[in-house]
């Protein structure tokens, strides 16, 4: 089981972080991701596979005023 932003995500195990971010509609240039307490550098998103037991936090930055 993978927890992403406090919710159980079924079917995410084995997918790359980049694939997950893109298919969930996040803009790559406007997110920061932490997995198991560690910030993941953007250049590692394609290589970092989501694994059972991961706790993921995705922060999506939005503009506005």
C-alpha positions as a printed NumPy array, in Angstrom:
array([[  0.   ,   0.   ,   0.   ],
       [  1.223,   3.485,  -0.893],
       [ -0.074,   6.576,   0.89 ],
       [ -0.132,   9.725,  -1.255],
       [ -1.249,  12.973,   0.375],
       [ -2.929,  10.994,   3.139],
       [ -4.882,   8.647,   0.844],
       [ -4.26 ,   5.012,  -0.036],
       [ -3.357,   4.695,  -3.709],
       [ -3.9  ,   1.27 ,  -5.221],
       [ -2.116,   0.463,  -8.454],
       [  0.667,   3.027,  -7.999],
       [  3.348,   0.534,  -6.915],
       [  6.02 ,   0.058,  -9.553],
       [  5.167,   3.239, -11.437],
       [  7.768,   5.944, -11.707],
       [  7.161,   9.115,  -9.758],
       [  7.254,  11.039, -13.051],
       [  4.523,   8.83 , -14.533],
       [  2.336,   9.276, -11.458],
       [  2.781,  13.066, -11.383],
       [  1.99 ,  13.411, -15.094],
       [ -1.056,  11.128, -15.157],
       [ -2.557,  12.753, -12.069],
       [ -2.493,  16.147, -13.791],
       [  0.233,  17.854, -11.792],
       [  2.48 ,  20.303, -13.61 ],
       [  6.046,  19.02 , -13.332],
       [  7.439,  22.555, -12.991],
       [  5.074,  23.368, -10.109],
       [  5.41 ,  20.418,  -7.748],
       [  7.658,  19.348,  -4.919],
       [  7.604,  15.741,  -3.776],
       [  8.67 ,  14.132,  -0.517],
       [  8.847,  10.352,  -0.152],
       [  9.306,   8.837,   3.3  ],
       [ 10.481,  12.183,   4.665],
       [ 13.039,  12.886,   1.927],
       [ 12.603,  15.503,  -0.801],
       [ 13.029,  13.932,  -4.231],
       [ 15.029,  16.034,  -6.73 ],
       [ 13.151,  16.609,  -9.997],
       [ 15.913,  14.936, -12.013],
       [ 15.21 ,  11.69 , -10.082],
       [ 11.441,  11.544, -10.77 ],
       [ 11.828,   9.267, -13.829],
       [ 14.058,   6.804, -11.966],
       [ 12.257,   6.726,  -8.606],
       [  9.71 ,   3.915,  -8.621],
       [  6.895,   4.055,  -6.11 ],
       [  7.06 ,   1.069,  -3.773],
       [  4.767,  -0.626,  -1.316],
       [  5.039,   1.147,   2.043],
       [  5.982,   4.56 ,   0.606],
       [  4.465,   7.656,   2.167],
       [  4.349,  10.4  ,  -0.435],
       [  3.501,  14.077,  -0.111],
       [  3.012,  16.098,  -3.288],
       [  2.805,  19.865,  -2.993],
       [  1.455,  21.675,  -6.046],
       [  2.31 ,  25.355,  -6.219],
       [ -0.32 ,  27.672,  -7.66 ],
       [ -0.094,  31.277,  -8.735],
       [ -2.546,  33.894,  -7.748],
       [ -2.945,  37.057,  -5.864]])
